[in-house]
Amino acid sequence: MRAIWSGTISFGMVALPCQVYTASEEHGLGLHTVHAACGGRIRHRRVCELENIEVQQDQIARAWEAPGGGQIILRDTDLEAPPLPTKHVIEVLGFVGVDEVDPVLYSRPYWIGASGSGAQRPYALLVEALARTNRIAICKVAIRSRERLATIRPRRGMLLLQTLLWPEEVRDPGDLSSPTPLTERELEMAEVLYGRARWRRHQRAARRVRRRPQQPGGRRNQRRAARREA
């Protein structure tokens, strides 16, 4: 994988050199639009509405519309150098429990890798410390010229960076809750089904750990692996 971001994780007096990699990609069917009558491909052209001419990609810029009606044109060079203090630093603001962040705020995930041999030990220490305390780091980071809040959590012996939505980016759904009353019998049956599903999940995780080849300190490593996968 090719890194999309290089910098350091900063918390307290610690600066951990790292690189960030994209952790997800979407897969579609690769469909394209055609003319239903003959099957010819439909092409979309960029046309200037003032001059009524087709514009090439290298002639396209972005613009911000001012409240008074004017606009400020921004080119790629303007967007590549924003005055952000977190442009090359993942600034850790604090640590919270894994359940203290509302899941609806989670956005894009990224893998974090240690940069250089000197960063391997502090990287491993941070992974293990977060896993043992069952906590995640809240941080600020600027990726692709946009500063966001994010979390850092341990996953499979690595660090996972996941950006967060700002509260104003989350839509208010109103009241979509069900007005249907539930009986105590229904709740007891649901709890039993949930308990069975959870037990099967732990059994599968235990089987995966047992299949792995033994290494020095095997049982301790197995407990760590089971805790990360749980």
Rosetta blueprint (number, residue, H / E / L):
1 M L
2 R L
3 A L
4 I L
5 W E
6 S E
7 G E
8 T E
9 I E
10 S E
11 F E
12 G L
13 M L
14 V E
15 A E
16 L E
17 P E
18 C E
19 Q E
20 V E
21 Y E
22 T E
23 A L
24 S L
25 E L
26 E L
27 H L
28 G L
29 L L
30 G L
31 L L
32 H L
33 T L
34 V E
35 H L
36 A L
37 A L
38 C L
39 G L
40 G L
41 R E
42 I L
43 R L
44 H L
45 R L
46 R L
47 V E
48 C L
49 E L
50 L L
51 E L
52 N L
53 I L
54 E E
55 V L
56 Q L
57 Q H
58 D H
59 Q H
60 I L
61 A L
62 R E
63 A E
64 W E
65 E E
66 A L
67 P L
68 G L
69 G L
70 G L
71 Q E
72 I E
73 I E
74 L E
75 R L
76 D H
77 T H
78 D H
79 L H
80 E H
81 A L
82 P L
83 P L
84 L L
85 P L
86 T L
87 K L
88 H L
89 V E
90 I E
91 E E
92 V E
93 L E
94 G E
95 F E
96 V E
97 G E
98 V L
99 D L
100 E L
101 V L
102 D L
103 P H
104 V H
105 L H
106 Y E
107 S E
108 R E
109 P E
110 Y E
111 W E
112 I E
113 G E
114 A E
115 S L
116 G L
117 S H
118 G H
119 A H
120 Q H
121 R H
122 P H
123 Y H
124 A H
125 L H
126 L H
127 V H
128 E H
129 A H
130 L H
131 A H
132 R H
133 T H
134 N L
135 R E
136 I E
137 A E
138 I E
139 C E
140 K E
141 V E
142 A E
143 I E
144 R L
145 S L
146 R E
147 E E
148 R E
149 L E
150 A E
151 T E
152 I E
153 R E
154 P E
155 R E
156 R L
157 G L
158 M E
159 L E
160 L E
161 L E
162 Q E
163 T E
164 L E
165 L L
166 W L
167 P H
168 E H
169 E H
170 V L
171 R L
172 D L
173 P L
174 G L
175 D L
176 L L
177 S L
178 S L
179 P L
180 T L
181 P L
182 L L
183 T L
184 E H
185 R H
186 E H
187 L H
188 E H
189 M H
190 A H
191 E H
192 V H
193 L H
194 Y H
195 G H
196 R H
197 A H
198 R H
199 W H
200 R H
201 R H
202 H H
203 Q H
204 R H
205 A H
206 A H
207 R H
208 R H
209 V H
210 R H
211 R H
212 R L
213 P L
214 Q L
215 Q L
216 P L
217 G L
218 G H
219 R H
220 R H
221 N H
222 Q H
223 R H
224 R H
225 A H
226 A H
227 R H
228 R H
229 E H
230 A L
